[in-house]
């Protein structure tokens, strides 16, 4: 089929070229701290600096496909692990001077996942590591801004979804769930109030089979729960007012 007249008249060289990249803010909880996955850049620009994993979108692949490919290449995470990740598109970053090489538009993704293995550098990354969010330091490009936006996103999602249960064992105590919230939100929570709100939210958690789990101290063993079926929490579990980090 011949191209439409308006398509045939289009001249792509009449417009300045630009590239499309992907950047990924991937989080996990380790040692009661929110950690982000970082890579050490092995090439210019910013050689030797730490950055979020990512890279250029190749012809013939979508941004989502590029995100998974770059994540596997730069961190050494297996293709099976990367394929199973739920990546959520964060936003698009298109400031003209964000990359010194050329005009680059980046599609950023975020994911918050438990029990991810140790990464290793690969591709054009010299090294990769999990880094506590509080100790990331200045990052290459505009990745500090992307990281801040991603942290705001996941903290907000903890308010209106059951995402936090994914960072607990299959069967968990409400104390373990509270620790995840405190880690990601960065604020202490009142234990009785947290318990009351969780149990009053339909579909948030469900009783789990198995004997109660002793969590330390002299109190009685704590009951076990599993993630509920609710996609959205109603009412939402809001952060304490005035105590946002």
C-alpha positions as CSV (number, residue, x, y, z in Angstrom):
1,X,0.0,0.0,0.0
2,X,1.5,3.4,-1.0
3,X,2.0,5.9,1.8
4,X,-0.6,8.6,2.2
5,X,0.2,11.9,0.5
6,X,0.8,13.7,3.8
7,X,3.2,10.9,5.0
8,X,5.1,11.0,1.7
9,X,5.6,14.7,2.1
10,X,7.0,14.4,5.7
11,X,10.8,15.1,6.0
12,X,12.2,13.7,9.2
13,X,15.5,15.5,8.6
14,X,13.7,18.8,8.9
15,X,13.6,18.4,12.7
16,X,16.5,18.2,15.2
17,X,17.3,14.6,16.2
18,X,16.9,13.5,19.7
19,X,17.2,10.2,21.6
20,X,14.9,8.3,24.0
21,X,16.3,6.6,27.1
22,X,14.8,4.8,30.1
23,X,15.8,5.2,33.7
24,X,14.8,2.9,36.6
25,X,14.3,3.6,40.3
26,X,14.2,0.2,41.8
27,X,13.7,-0.1,45.6
28,X,13.9,-2.8,48.2
29,X,13.9,-2.9,52.0
30,X,17.1,-4.2,53.6
31,X,18.1,-4.0,57.3
32,X,15.1,-1.8,58.1
33,X,16.2,0.7,55.4
34,X,14.8,1.7,52.1
35,X,17.5,0.8,49.5
36,X,17.7,1.9,45.9
37,X,19.6,0.1,43.1
38,X,22.5,2.2,41.7
39,X,25.1,1.6,39.0
40,X,28.6,3.1,38.6
41,X,29.0,4.6,35.2
42,X,31.8,3.0,33.2
43,X,31.6,5.5,30.3
44,X,31.5,9.2,29.7
45,X,29.7,11.4,30.5
46,X,29.9,11.1,34.3
47,X,32.3,8.2,34.2
48,X,32.8,6.9,37.8
49,X,29.7,8.6,39.1
50,X,26.7,6.7,40.5
51,X,23.4,6.8,38.6
52,X,20.1,5.0,38.2
53,X,20.3,2.0,35.8
54,X,19.1,2.8,32.3
55,X,20.1,3.5,28.8
56,X,19.0,4.2,25.2
57,X,15.8,2.7,23.7
58,X,16.8,0.7,20.6
59,X,15.0,0.7,17.3
60,X,12.3,-2.0,17.3
61,X,11.7,-2.1,21.1
62,X,9.3,-0.3,23.4
63,X,10.4,1.8,26.4
64,X,9.2,-1.0,28.7
65,X,11.3,-3.6,26.8
66,X,14.3,-1.4,26.9
67,X,13.9,-0.8,30.7
68,X,14.0,-4.6,31.4
69,X,16.9,-5.2,29.0
70,X,19.0,-2.4,30.5
71,X,18.2,-3.5,34.0
72,X,19.4,-7.0,33.3
73,X,22.5,-5.8,31.4
74,X,23.7,-3.3,33.9
75,X,23.0,-5.1,37.2
76,X,23.5,-8.8,36.3
77,X,20.0,-9.7,37.6
78,X,18.7,-12.7,35.8
79,X,16.3,-12.3,32.9
80,X,13.8,-14.3,34.9
81,X,14.0,-11.9,37.8
82,X,13.8,-8.9,35.6
83,X,10.9,-10.3,33.6
84,X,8.9,-10.9,36.8
85,X,9.3,-7.3,38.0
86,X,6.3,-5.0,38.0
87,X,7.6,-1.8,36.5
88,X,5.4,1.3,36.9
89,X,5.9,4.2,34.6
90,X,6.8,7.2,36.7
91,X,6.9,10.2,34.3
92,X,8.8,11.6,31.3
93,X,11.8,13.9,31.7
94,X,12.5,16.1,28.7
95,X,14.4,19.2,29.8
96,X,16.7,20.2,26.8
97,X,20.0,20.2,28.7
98,X,19.5,17.1,30.9
99,X,22.2,15.2,28.9
100,X,25.4,16.8,27.7
101,X,25.7,14.5,24.7
102,X,22.5,15.5,22.8
103,X,18.8,16.2,23.3
104,X,17.6,13.2,25.3
105,X,14.1,12.4,26.5
106,X,13.9,9.8,29.3
107,X,10.9,7.6,30.3
108,X,11.4,6.8,34.0
109,X,10.1,3.7,35.7
110,X,9.9,2.6,39.4
111,X,9.5,-0.7,41.2
112,X,9.4,-1.6,44.9
113,X,10.2,-5.3,45.5
114,X,11.4,-7.6,48.3
115,X,14.3,-10.1,48.5
116,X,16.1,-9.1,45.3
117,X,19.6,-10.6,45.0
118,X,22.9,-8.8,45.0
119,X,23.5,-7.0,41.7
120,X,26.8,-6.8,39.7
121,X,28.0,-4.4,37.1
122,X,27.6,-5.2,33.4
123,X,27.1,-3.6,30.1
124,X,28.4,0.0,30.4
125,X,28.1,-0.1,34.2
126,X,31.4,-0.6,36.1
127,X,29.6,-1.8,39.3
128,X,26.1,-2.0,40.8
129,X,24.9,-2.0,44.4
130,X,22.0,-1.6,46.7
131,X,22.4,1.8,48.5
132,X,20.4,3.1,51.5
133,X,18.2,6.0,50.2
134,X,19.6,8.3,52.9
135,X,23.1,7.8,51.6
136,X,22.9,8.0,47.9
137,X,24.7,11.3,47.5
138,X,24.8,13.3,44.2
139,X,23.8,11.2,41.2
140,X,24.7,11.7,37.5
141,X,22.4,13.5,35.1
142,X,19.1,14.5,36.7
143,X,18.8,11.3,38.6
144,X,18.5,13.0,42.0
145,X,15.3,14.5,40.8
146,X,14.0,11.2,39.3
147,X,14.9,9.4,42.5
148,X,13.1,12.0,44.7
149,X,10.0,11.8,42.5
150,X,10.1,8.0,42.7
151,X,10.3,8.0,46.5
152,X,7.3,10.4,46.7
153,X,5.4,8.0,44.4
154,X,5.9,4.9,46.4
155,X,5.3,6.6,49.7
156,X,2.0,7.9,48.3
157,X,1.1,4.4,47.0
158,X,1.5,3.0,50.5
159,X,-1.4,5.2,51.5
160,X,-4.0,3.9,49.1
161,X,-2.8,0.4,48.0
162,X,-1.7,-2.8,49.7
163,X,1.8,-2.6,48.2
164,X,3.5,-2.8,51.5
165,X,2.4,-6.4,52.1
166,X,4.7,-7.4,49.2
167,X,7.7,-6.7,51.4
168,X,6.6,-9.1,54.1
169,X,6.8,-12.9,54.2
170,X,3.9,-14.9,52.8
171,X,2.6,-15.0,56.3
172,X,3.4,-11.9,58.4
173,X,2.6,-10.2,61.7
174,X,1.1,-6.8,61.9
175,X,4.3,-5.7,63.6
176,X,6.3,-6.8,60.5
177,X,3.9,-4.9,58.3
178,X,4.2,-1.8,60.4
179,X,8.0,-1.9,60.2
180,X,7.8,-1.8,56.4
181,X,5.6,1.3,56.6
182,X,7.9,3.0,59.0
183,X,10.9,2.2,56.8
184,X,9.4,3.6,53.6
185,X,7.6,6.5,55.2
186,X,10.6,7.3,57.5
187,X,8.3,8.0,60.5
188,X,7.4,6.0,63.6
189,X,3.8,4.9,63.9
190,X,1.6,4.3,66.9
191,X,1.2,0.5,67.2
192,X,-2.4,0.3,68.5
193,X,-3.6,2.9,66.0
194,X,-1.8,1.2,63.1
195,X,-3.3,-2.2,64.0
196,X,-6.8,-0.8,64.3
197,X,-6.6,0.9,60.9
198,X,-5.2,-2.1,59.1
199,X,-7.8,-4.5,60.5
200,X,-10.6,-2.0,59.8
201,X,-9.7,-1.7,56.1
202,X,-11.7,-4.2,54.0
203,X,-9.4,-6.5,52.0
204,X,-6.1,-5.2,53.3
205,X,-5.0,-8.3,55.1
206,X,-6.6,-11.7,55.8
207,X,-5.9,-14.2,58.6
208,X,-3.2,-16.7,57.6
209,X,-3.0,-20.4,58.5
210,X,-0.2,-21.5,60.9
211,X,0.7,-21.0,64.5
212,X,1.2,-17.5,65.9
213,X,4.8,-16.2,65.6
214,X,6.8,-15.0,68.5
215,X,8.4,-11.7,67.7
216,X,10.5,-11.1,70.8
217,X,9.8,-9.9,74.2
218,X,7.7,-11.6,76.8
219,X,4.3,-11.0,75.2
220,X,2.2,-13.7,73.6
221,X,3.0,-14.8,70.0
222,X,1.5,-12.6,67.4
223,X,-1.2,-13.7,64.9
224,X,-0.3,-14.2,61.3
225,X,-1.8,-12.5,58.3
226,X,-1.5,-12.6,54.5
227,X,-2.1,-10.0,51.8
228,X,-5.7,-9.3,51.1
229,X,-7.5,-9.0,47.8
230,X,-8.2,-5.2,47.8
231,X,-6.6,-3.3,44.9
232,X,-7.3,0.0,46.6
233,X,-7.5,0.7,50.3
234,X,-10.7,2.4,51.5
235,X,-10.4,4.2,53.7
236,X,-6.7,5.0,52.8
237,X,-4.0,4.5,55.4
238,X,-2.7,8.1,55.6
239,X,0.7,9.2,56.9
240,X,0.5,11.0,60.2
241,X,-0.1,14.7,59.5
242,X,2.9,16.9,59.9
243,X,5.3,14.0,60.2
244,X,6.3,13.5,56.6
245,X,10.1,13.0,56.1
